[in-house]
Amino acid sequence: MKNTAVILGATGDLAFALGVVLQGLKKYNSTLLADSDIFIYYQNMDEPTKQSLGNILPCQFLSYKFPYMKNMRPHILRDYGEMTFVRYECFRYLKNYEYVLWLDADILIQGDISGMRKQIPHGIGFRREYYDERVRVNFLADIPGFQMDAPHYNAGIIAISRALKNNPDELADWCYQKTAEIGENLYYPDQGILLLLCQHFNLKIDALDEKYNCEARRPHQPLRQAALVHAVGHRKFWKYYYFDKWFRFYKTGVESNGLVCQNNFSVFKKLGLLKYPLFQVAPNPAQYPIKFLTYLLRACLHCNY
C-alpha cells in the first residue's frame, strides 16, 4: 500500500494549471510518485478534462462543495472561491496514509519535493512567511482565545503526517466549524483557520524549507534552487509572470491534452491569436500594457526568472 497522498484542487477553468503541476510531478518526482496516490478535488470540471489530466498521471477525482459559503464575506468567493477550503480534507487522509501533501494549483514544480516528508517530525509543516507578519494578518479582527501575534506561515503548500496523534476527522471538522463560526472575520480564509487549528490542538508547526514553497517574486538565487515555485497572490504565471519552464509545461498540456487557459480578451480573439499558447496566458495589454510588453520580451528571451 502506498504511504503518501498528494492532494490538489481546482475548478474546471484552472485545469490547465493542474496539468502543469502534474507534469512537474511526473518529470521530477518519480520516487515520490512510486509511493503516492493523487487525489484531485474539483468543481465544474467535465469528463474530457478529467480524462486529459488523467492522461498525464493517474488521479482520483472527487467533487467538492463547501457547506458554509453563505456565511463568508463576498471577497472570499470573489478572490478564493469554495475550493480554497478543500485543504481541510487533507487531515482525513491520515486514516489511510502516513503522509499527506497539499499542493496549490498556482505552482511550478521544477525539482524533487519528496524531502518535505522528512521536515515534519511534529506532524505538520508550512513555510514561514518572509516578512515579520503575525497570525492576525489573516483576520479582520483579533479572534478571542488565540495568540494573534504568533508567527505567520503560508498554507499554499502543506505537509502533514501521522506524527499528529489527533483524530483526523476531528481536525478536519474543527476547521469547518471554526470557519462557519468566524466567517465574517476571515481575510486569508483557510490559512488563518489552519493556524488557529494548530494553536487549539497544541500542534507544533515545523517550518518547511523555502525550496519547497518559494514565491515567484523572490530573487533569482532562491528561485534557481527551488524545487517548487509558488505564484502567490494575484500575480499568476498565466497573468503577469513569464517563467519559461511553466510555459513549456503549459504548451505541452495544450498540444497533448487540450488543457487550455481561457483568455477572452477581445482583441486577441479578433486577431486569431488565441490559438497560440503564448497569447492564451498573456496579460491583458489594454489593462497592463507594460506587463504585456515585458511578458513578450521575456518570452522571446525564454527567461525562467
MOTA-V890776 format. One record per helix or strand of 2 or more residues. SS is the DSSP state (H for helix, E for strand). FROM is the first residue (numbers start at 1). TO is the last residue. If there is no record, write none. Layout:
BEGIN
ss=SS from=FROM to=TO
ss=SS from=FROM to=TO
END
This chain:
BEGIN
ss=E from=4 to=11
ss=H from=12 to=28
ss=H from=30 to=34
ss=E from=36 to=43
ss=H from=47 to=56
ss=E from=60 to=63
ss=H from=69 to=71
ss=H from=74 to=79
ss=H from=82 to=95
ss=E from=99 to=103
ss=E from=107 to=109
ss=H from=114 to=119
ss=E from=124 to=128
ss=H from=135 to=138
ss=E from=153 to=161
ss=H from=168 to=181
ss=H from=183 to=185
ss=H from=189 to=200
ss=E from=206 to=207
ss=H from=210 to=212
ss=E from=214 to=215
ss=H from=220 to=225
ss=E from=228 to=230
ss=H from=244 to=257
ss=H from=266 to=270
ss=H from=273 to=275
ss=H from=277 to=280
ss=H from=289 to=301
END
